Amino acid sequence: MTTPPQTLRMKLADLVGRIYPAHDCAHLVARIVEAFWPEGSHPRRRARMPSNRLWSAADSMVITYGNSIMDGQHKPLDLLNDFLHRFLADTVSSVHILPFFPFTSDDGFAVTDYRSVNSSLGDWSDISRIARDFRVMSDLVLNHVSSQSTWFNAYRQGHPPYDRFFFEADPEDDLSTVVRPRTSPLLREVETAMGTRHVWCTFSHDQVDLDFRNPEVLLEFLRIMRLHVDNGIRILRLDAVAFLWKEPGTPSIHMPQTHAIVQLMRVLCDFAVEPVVLLTETNVPNVENLSYFGNRNEAHAVYNFSLPPLILHAMLSGSARHLHRWQTTMPPAQLGGAYLNFTASHDGIGMRPVEGLLPDEEIGAVLGAIRAFGGEVSMRTLNGGGEAPYELNITWFDAMKGSFAGEDGHQIERFLCSQSIVMALEGVPAFYIHALLATPNDHAGVERTGVKRAINRHRWDYPTLLALLEDADSPQANVLRQMRRRIAIRRAQPAFHPNATQFTLHLDHRLFGLWRQSLDRDQSIFALHNVSAEEVSVSPMAINLIGGETWVDLLSGETISPTGPDIPFAPYQCRWISNRG
């Protein structure tokens, strides 16, 4: 490889000095460059500068497992490719294929081999084939590996370099302040060639945490990043990154070294010839989550984790008060950054991100409704004892069965309203495949696996699914048809660019309203969403429609007069009122 640019070396040297002050800085910088740009590859001469050109209004994402669709005959990744091209080619631009590596538990997040595609799904050529037509996001599961992985087996046998790959602690250490997302014991006792050791397990005893204090661990993941990029991956999701750096006696979350490692990866992506986007997965309270934007030098994008539980509460309560209050305090994403907006994902609906945003009694009402609609609640252990809700386990479609008053006949309208809010907000919208397909709760999956999250991880039989999608009256066909229509409308509107101006409107508490304006200030959209089962109306003057312009509801096609009568909203009706059709 040619000599790397001096700016690259200087940026890396600064970060290496902060992360690994006891190591030979120049030597480690050279190894980092070699790991990410091996023989035959090279960095850009200049780093990409932050800009809003990484995405557009046409961008949206579907989230799916590699085997969310199966038929028992073809490779699941081939079936996924067929589904994407058949139903979503003109709808979404990106696809997040959840961990597609060999694994032992947690539906892929206990990886045994980072360099292979799970043979039951397909191979790297199948990933690359999808990547030719969609921007593919993969998971960099970098906090932990499977206890049955080659790495951990080599650790137990004392084989270098893996003998120093895993984080060890002493049961006598002060671990009282460590932040945990689970109720299982933090340390696992294991026998090794070096004697009895206690390894750190943030998530489960099958997911053993790596020790990034050893730079060899970081270097190995940089090589894995390069492997992903070489196979067509253009978005890297840093899974559970908040827990990366541990120190007994501290909360061991959001440590300064963790942020420095994200910054180091951002530098490498900014100098990569390929346009690689970093997305951090930090399911934590809102202020902590936003810290991963850094100063335009960490993640390009962060999950908007407070959004799902707040939208859920709004749809169940019929009031957007708490959603509105939170949204008015949200800063716009920094230049070169974007929010990833979603309601449903492969995990449950996280409740930590609404700590301090929803009163306890409102959280209790949400839990009661979710249980009434067939869902489950997962708990986490609190420091000092006790438990608190960590996430709600239910499909988003079934969560829309009713309100706090019980089940009703508005499930599809309520569902579409919740997704339209996601589409209208500043950021890039993402849709879980089981939301797009109106998948009901998979209780059989929970019973079969004993895992609550399985309720939202159904595996569709492809012929069965195709038959349902051909039946215009099925919930699957109805929801997918209407979702495709709304996403198609959205992607044609410059005012829905992920970084377009946004202002939260002050309206009736049953309406959640936003004003969006395109970057060139030519198009305005007033996106109004009735989150209640009641009929509501709003005066055109209340949203300041400019006279002399022709205003059209993009969803219904109706013309809206700035001086006309109040604008009516049926239960859960949404209107995107624009001066440019």
C-alpha positions in Angstrom: 0.0 0.0 0.0 1.2 3.5 -0.7 2.1 5.8 2.2 -1.2 6.8 4.0 -2.0 10.5 4.0 -0.4 12.5 6.8 -3.9 13.8 8.0 -5.0 10.2 8.4 -1.9 9.2 10.4 -2.3 12.3 12.6 -6.0 11.6 13.4 -5.3 8.0 14.2 -2.2 8.9 16.3 -4.4 11.2 18.4 -7.0 8.5 19.0 -4.5 5.7 19.7 -2.9 8.0 22.3 -6.2 8.3 24.0 -7.2 4.6 23.8 -3.8 2.9 24.2 -1.4 5.4 25.9 1.0 2.7 27.0 1.6 1.3 23.5 4.0 2.4 20.7 1.7 4.9 18.9 3.4 4.9 15.5 3.6 1.2 15.3 0.0 0.7 16.3 -1.1 3.4 13.8 0.7 1.5 11.0 -1.0 -1.8 12.0 -4.4 -0.1 12.1 -3.9 1.2 8.5 -2.7 -2.2 7.4 -5.7 -3.9 9.0 -8.3 -1.8 7.3 -6.4 -1.3 4.0 -4.5 -4.6 3.3 -2.5 -5.2 0.2 -4.4 -4.2 -2.9 -6.5 -1.5 -1.2 -5.8 2.1 -0.3 -7.4 5.1 1.5 -8.6 8.3 -0.1 -6.1 11.2 -0.2 -8.6 13.4 1.7 -11.3 12.5 4.2 -15.0 12.9 3.2 -16.3 16.0 4.9 -19.7 15.9 6.8 -22.5 16.6 4.4 -26.2 15.8 3.8 -25.4 13.9 0.6 -25.1 10.5 2.3 -28.9 10.1 1.9 -32.0 11.6 0.4 -35.8 11.6 0.7 -35.8 8.4 -1.4 -34.0 6.5 1.3 -35.7 4.1 3.6 -34.7 0.7 5.1 -36.2 -2.7 5.7 -35.0 -4.7 8.7 -35.0 -8.5 8.3 -33.4 -11.7 9.3 -31.7 -13.7 6.5 -34.3 -16.4 7.1 -37.4 -14.4 7.9 -38.8 -16.0 4.7 -38.2 -19.8 4.0 -39.6 -22.6 1.9 -37.5 -25.6 2.8 -36.1 -25.8 -0.7 -34.2 -22.6 -1.6 -31.5 -20.7 0.2 -33.3 -18.1 2.5 -31.0 -15.3 1.2 -32.2 -16.2 -2.4 -35.8 -16.0 -1.2 -35.1 -12.7 0.6 -33.6 -11.3 -2.6 -36.7 -12.4 -4.6 -39.0 -10.8 -2.0 -37.1 -7.5 -2.1 -37.1 -7.3 -5.8 -40.7 -8.5 -6.2 -42.3 -6.2 -3.5 -39.8 -3.5 -2.4 -37.5 -2.7 -5.3 -39.2 0.7 -5.8 -40.0 1.2 -2.1 -36.8 0.9 0.0 -33.2 1.7 -0.8 -31.5 -0.2 2.1 -31.8 -3.5 3.8 -30.5 -4.5 7.2 -29.8 -8.2 7.2 -29.6 -9.1 10.8 -26.5 -11.3 11.9 -26.0 -13.7 9.1 -23.0 -15.5 10.6 -22.8 -18.9 12.3 -24.1 -18.6 15.9 -25.2 -20.4 19.0 -27.9 -18.2 20.6 -29.7 -14.9 20.7 -30.8 -15.4 17.0 -27.4 -14.6 15.6 -25.9 -12.2 18.2 -23.7 -14.9 19.7 -21.4 -15.3 16.8 -19.0 -18.3 16.4 -17.3 -17.2 13.1 -17.2 -13.6 11.9 -15.8 -14.4 8.6 -18.4 -16.9 7.3 -22.0 -16.6 6.3 -24.3 -19.1 8.0 -24.4 -22.0 5.5 -28.1 -22.5 6.3 -28.8 -19.0 4.8 -26.4 -18.9 1.9 -22.9 -17.5 1.4 -21.1 -14.2 0.8 -22.0 -14.2 -2.9 -25.7 -14.1 -1.9 -25.0 -11.1 0.3 -23.0 -9.4 -2.5 -25.9 -10.1 -4.9 -28.4 -8.2 -2.7 -25.8 -5.4 -2.2 -25.8 -4.8 -6.0 -29.3 -3.3 -5.8 -29.7 -2.3 -2.2 -27.5 -0.6 0.3 -26.9 -3.4 2.8 -26.3 -3.0 6.5 -24.6 -5.7 8.5 -24.0 -6.2 12.2 -20.6 -5.7 13.7 -21.3 -7.7 16.9 -18.2 -6.3 18.6 -18.9 -6.5 22.3 -19.1 -10.2 22.7 -18.7 -13.6 20.9 -20.2 -17.0 21.4 -18.9 -19.1 24.3 -18.6 -21.9 21.7 -16.6 -19.8 19.2 -13.1 -20.6 18.0 -11.8 -17.5 19.7 -13.2 -18.5 23.2 -12.1 -22.1 22.8 -8.6 -20.9 22.0 -8.8 -18.6 25.1 -9.7 -21.5 27.4 -6.8 -23.5 26.0 -4.4 -20.6 26.5 -3.5 -20.1 22.8 -2.3 -16.7 21.8 -3.5 -14.2 20.8 -6.9 -15.3 22.1 -5.6 -15.9 25.6 -5.9 -12.1 26.1 -9.1 -11.6 24.0 -11.7 -11.8 26.8 -12.4 -9.5 29.8 -11.7 -11.1 33.1 -12.8 -9.8 36.5 -12.6 -10.9 40.1 -15.8 -11.7 42.0 -14.4 -9.5 44.8 -14.3 -6.5 42.4 -16.7 -3.6 42.9 -19.3 -4.4 40.2 -22.2 -2.8 42.0 -22.5 0.2 39.6 -22.2 -1.8 36.3 -25.2 -1.1 34.0 -26.9 -4.2 32.8 -29.6 -4.9 30.2 -30.2 -8.4 31.7 -31.0 -10.1 35.0 -28.4 -12.9 34.6 -25.2 -12.9 36.7 -22.5 -10.7 35.2 -19.6 -13.0 35.7 -19.2 -16.6 34.5 -16.7 -19.0 36.0 -14.7 -21.0 33.5 -11.8 -23.4 33.7 -8.9 -22.5 31.4 -5.3 -23.7 30.9 -4.3 -20.7 33.1 -6.6 -21.9 35.9 -10.1 -20.7 37.0 -11.2 -17.4 35.5 -14.3 -15.3 35.7 -15.3 -13.8 32.4 -17.5 -10.8 31.9 -20.9 -11.5 30.2 -23.0 -8.3 29.8 -25.8 -10.1 28.0 -25.8 -13.9 28.6 -23.3 -16.6 29.6 -23.2 -17.7 26.0 -22.1 -14.2 25.0 -18.6 -13.5 26.5 -17.4 -10.0 26.4 -14.2 -9.1 24.5 -11.4 -7.1 26.1 -10.7 -4.0 23.9 -7.9 -3.0 26.3 -5.9 -5.4 24.1 -5.4 -3.6 20.8 -5.2 -7.0 19.0 -9.0 -7.2 19.5 -9.6 -3.9 17.8 -7.3 -4.8 15.0 -9.2 -8.1 14.4 -12.4 -6.2 14.1 -10.9 -3.7 11.7 -10.0 -6.6 9.4 -13.6 -7.9 9.8 -14.9 -4.4 8.8 -12.8 -4.6 5.7 -14.2 -8.1 4.9 -17.7 -6.7 5.1 -16.9 -3.7 2.9 -15.2 -5.9 0.3 -18.4 -7.9 0.1 -20.6 -4.9 -0.7 -21.7 -3.8 2.8 -22.1 -0.1 3.0 -23.6 0.4 6.5 -22.0 -1.0 9.6 -24.2 -1.4 12.6 -22.1 -1.3 15.8 -24.1 -3.6 18.0 -24.1 -3.0 21.8 -21.2 -0.6 21.3 -22.0 1.3 24.5 -20.7 -1.6 26.6 -17.4 -1.9 24.7 -15.0 -0.7 27.4 -15.2 -2.0 31.0 -13.6 -1.0 34.2 -14.6 -2.5 37.6 -15.8 0.2 39.9 -17.5 2.1 37.1 -20.9 1.8 35.3 -18.8 0.3 32.3 -21.1 2.0 29.8 -20.3 5.0 27.5 -16.7 5.0 28.6 -14.4 7.7 27.0 -12.4 4.9 25.3 -15.6 3.6 23.8 -16.3 6.9 22.2 -12.7 7.1 21.0 -12.9 3.7 19.3 -16.1 4.8 17.5 -14.2 8.0 16.4 -11.3 5.8 15.2 -13.7 3.7 13.1 -15.3 6.9 11.7 -11.9 8.2 10.6 -11.3 4.9 8.7 -14.7 5.2 7.1 -14.2 8.8 6.1 -10.9 7.9 4.4 -12.4 4.8 2.8 -12.8 4.8 -1.0 -16.2 3.2 -0.5 -19.0 5.3 1.1 -19.3 3.5 4.4 -21.9 4.7 7.0 -21.5 3.9 10.7 -24.7 3.4 12.8 -24.5 3.0 16.5 -26.9 0.7 18.4 -27.3 2.2 21.9 -30.6 1.3 23.5 -30.3 3.8 26.4 -31.9 7.0 27.6 -32.1 9.7 25.0 -29.3 12.1 26.0 -26.8 9.1 26.3 -27.9 7.9 22.8 -27.4 11.3 21.2 -23.8 11.4 22.6 -22.8 8.9 19.8 -23.0 11.6 17.2 -20.0 13.1 19.0 -18.9 16.3 17.4 -19.7 15.2 13.9 -16.9 12.7 14.4 -18.6 9.5 15.6 -21.7 7.8 14.2 -23.1 9.0 10.9 -26.5 7.8 12.2 -28.0 6.8 15.5 -31.2 4.9 16.2 -34.0 7.1 17.5 -34.7 4.8 20.4 -37.1 7.0 22.3 -39.4 7.1 19.3 -41.0 3.6 19.4 -42.3 3.6 23.0 -43.4 7.3 22.7 -45.4 6.5 19.5 -46.7 3.4 21.1 -48.0 5.4 24.1 -49.5 8.0 21.8 -51.4 5.4 19.8 -52.6 3.6 22.9 -53.6 6.7 24.9 -55.0 8.8 22.0 -52.8 11.7 23.1 -49.6 13.0 21.5 -48.7 15.1 24.6 -45.6 13.1 25.7 -44.5 12.5 22.1 -44.9 16.2 21.3 -43.0 17.3 24.5 -40.1 15.1 23.7 -40.0 16.0 20.0 -39.8 19.7 20.8 -36.6 19.1 22.7 -34.9 17.0 20.1 -32.0 18.7 18.3 -31.7 18.4 14.6 -29.1 15.9 13.6 -25.6 17.4 13.0 -24.4 18.1 9.5 -23.5 14.7 8.1 -25.6 12.9 10.7 -29.1 11.4 10.6 -31.6 9.7 12.9 -32.8 6.2 12.0 -36.5 6.3 12.8 -38.4 3.1 13.5 -41.2 1.6 15.6 -40.6 -2.1 15.3 -37.4 -4.1 15.2 -36.1 -7.6 15.7 -35.9 -6.8 19.5 -38.7 -5.7 21.7 -39.9 -2.1 22.2 -37.2 -0.7 24.5 -38.4 1.0 27.6 -35.1 2.5 28.9 -35.2 5.3 26.3 -38.3 6.7 27.9 -36.9 6.9 31.4 -37.8 10.4 32.6 -40.1 10.9 29.5 -43.1 8.9 30.6 -44.6 9.0 34.1 -44.7 5.7 35.9 -48.5 5.5 35.7 -48.4 5.9 31.9 -45.7 3.2 31.6 -48.0 0.9 33.8 -50.9 1.5 31.4 -48.7 0.7 28.4 -47.6 -2.6 30.1 -51.2 -3.5 30.8 -52.3 -2.9 27.2 -49.4 -4.9 25.8 -50.2 -7.9 28.0 -53.9 -7.6 27.0 -52.9 -7.8 23.3 -50.9 -11.0 23.9 -47.5 -9.4 24.5 -44.8 -10.0 27.1 -42.6 -7.8 29.3 -38.9 -8.4 29.8 -37.2 -7.0 32.9 -33.8 -5.8 33.8 -32.0 -5.7 37.2 -31.6 -2.3 38.9 -28.5 -1.3 40.8 -29.2 -1.9 44.5 -31.8 -4.5 43.7 -35.2 -4.6 42.1 -36.3 -4.8 38.5 -37.7 -2.5 35.9 -39.2 -3.1 32.4 -36.5 -3.3 29.8 -38.5 -4.0 26.7 -42.0 -5.0 25.5 -42.2 -8.2 23.4 -45.0 -8.0 20.9 -45.3 -7.6 17.1 -46.0 -3.9 16.3 -49.2 -4.9 14.3 -50.7 -6.7 17.3 -49.7 -3.8 19.6 -52.0 -1.7 17.4 -55.0 -3.9 18.2 -56.6 -1.3 20.4 -56.0 1.4 22.9 -56.0 1.7 26.7 -59.8 1.2 26.3 -59.3 -2.2 24.8 -59.4 -3.8 21.4 -61.4 -2.1 18.7 -61.8 -2.0 14.9 -59.1 0.5 14.1 -56.1 -1.8 14.0 -55.0 -1.1 10.4 -55.7 2.6 10.6 -53.8 2.9 13.9 -50.9 1.0 12.5 -50.7 3.1 9.3 -50.8 6.3 11.4 -47.9 5.1 13.6 -45.8 4.3 10.5 -46.7 7.6 8.8 -45.2 9.5 11.8 -42.0 7.6 11.3 -42.0 8.6 7.6 -42.6 12.2 8.3 -39.9 12.8 10.9 -36.5 14.2 10.3 -34.3 11.2 9.6 -34.3 7.9 7.6 -37.3 5.7 8.2 -36.8 2.0 8.8 -39.4 -0.8 8.7 -39.2 -4.2 10.2 -40.3 -6.9 7.7 -42.9 -8.2 10.2 -44.4 -4.7 10.5 -44.6 -4.4 6.7 -46.3 -7.8 6.6 -48.7 -7.3 9.5 -47.3 -10.4 11.2 -49.3 -11.4 14.3 -47.7 -12.6 17.6 -45.8 -15.8 17.2 -46.8 -17.5 20.5 -45.7 -20.9 19.2 -42.2 -19.5 18.7 -42.0 -18.4 22.3 -43.2 -21.7 23.5 -40.8 -23.6 21.3 -37.7 -21.5 22.2 -38.5 -20.2 25.7 -37.4 -16.8 24.4 -39.8 -13.9 24.7 -38.3 -12.1 21.7 -39.3 -15.0 19.5 -42.9 -13.5 19.5 -41.7 -10.9 17.0 -39.3 -13.2 15.0 -41.7 -15.3 12.9 -40.4 -17.3 10.0 -42.8 -17.0 7.1 -43.3 -19.9 4.7 -42.8 -18.2 1.4 -45.6 -20.0 -0.6 -48.0 -19.2 2.3 -46.9 -15.6 2.4 -47.2 -15.2 -1.4 -50.8 -16.6 -1.2 -51.7 -14.1 1.5 -50.2 -11.2 -0.5 -52.2 -12.2 -3.6 -55.4 -12.0 -1.5 -56.3 -8.3 -1.6 -58.4 -8.6 1.6 -55.7 -10.2 3.8 -54.1 -8.0 6.4 -50.7 -8.8 4.9 -51.7 -7.6 1.4 -53.7 -4.6 2.7 -50.9 -3.3 5.0 -48.1 -3.9 2.5 -50.1 -2.2 -0.3 -50.8 0.9 1.8 -47.3 1.0 3.2 -45.8 0.9 -0.3 -48.1 3.7 -1.4 -47.2 6.0 1.5 -43.4 5.3 1.2 -43.6 6.0 -2.6 -45.3 9.3 -1.9 -42.7 10.2 0.8 -39.7 9.4 -1.3 -40.8 11.9 -4.0 -40.9 14.9 -1.5 -37.7 17.0 -1.1 -39.2 18.3 2.2 -38.8 14.8 3.6 -35.0 14.7 3.1 -33.6 13.3 6.3 -31.9 16.6 7.1 -34.7 19.0 5.9 -35.9 21.6 8.3 -38.3 20.4 10.9 -40.6 22.3 13.4 -43.0 20.7 15.8 -46.5 22.2 15.7 -48.5 23.1 18.7 -52.0 21.6 18.1 -54.8 19.7 19.7 -53.2 17.0 21.9 -54.8 14.3 19.7 -52.8 15.6 16.7 -49.1 15.1 16.2 -47.9 17.7 13.7 -44.7 18.6 12.0 -43.7 21.3 9.5 -41.0 20.1 7.1 -39.2 22.4 4.6 -36.9 21.2 1.8 -33.2 22.2 1.9 -33.8 24.6 -1.0 -36.8 26.1 0.9 -39.1 25.4 -2.1 -41.4 22.8 -0.7 -43.2 22.8 2.7 -45.2 19.9 4.1 -47.4 20.1 7.1 -47.5 16.5 8.3 -50.5 16.0 10.6 -51.5 12.7 12.3 -54.6 12.0 14.4 -53.4 9.6 17.1 -56.9 9.1 18.5 -60.1 7.2 17.7 -62.0 10.5 17.7 -62.8 12.8 14.9 -60.7 16.0 15.1 -60.4 19.2 13.0 -57.9 21.9 12.8 -58.1 25.4 11.3 -55.9 26.1 8.3 -54.8 29.3 10.1 -53.5 27.2 13.0 -50.9 25.7 10.8 -50.1 29.0 8.9 -50.8 27.8 5.4 -49.4 30.6 3.2 -52.0 32.3 1.1 -51.5 32.4 -2.7 -50.1 28.9 -2.7 -52.0 25.8 -3.8 -52.0 23.3 -0.9 -52.7 19.6 -1.5 -53.0 16.7 0.9 -50.5 14.3 -0.7 -52.2 11.3 0.9 -55.8 12.0 -0.1 -55.3 14.2 -3.1 -57.7 16.9 -1.6 -57.0 20.6 -2.2 -56.8 22.5 1.1 -57.6 26.2 1.1 -55.6 28.5 3.5 -58.8 30.5 4.0 -61.3 27.6 3.9 -63.1 25.7 6.6 -61.5 23.6 9.3 -59.7 20.5 8.1 -61.4 17.3 9.3 -59.5 14.2 10.5 -61.2 10.8 10.8 -59.9 8.5 13.5 -56.1 7.9 12.9 -56.2 9.8 9.6 -53.0 11.4 8.5 -52.6 14.3 6.1 -49.4 15.5 4.4 -50.4 19.0 3.2 -47.9 20.4 0.7 -47.5 23.4 -1.5 -45.8 21.2 -4.1 -47.8 18.1 -5.3 
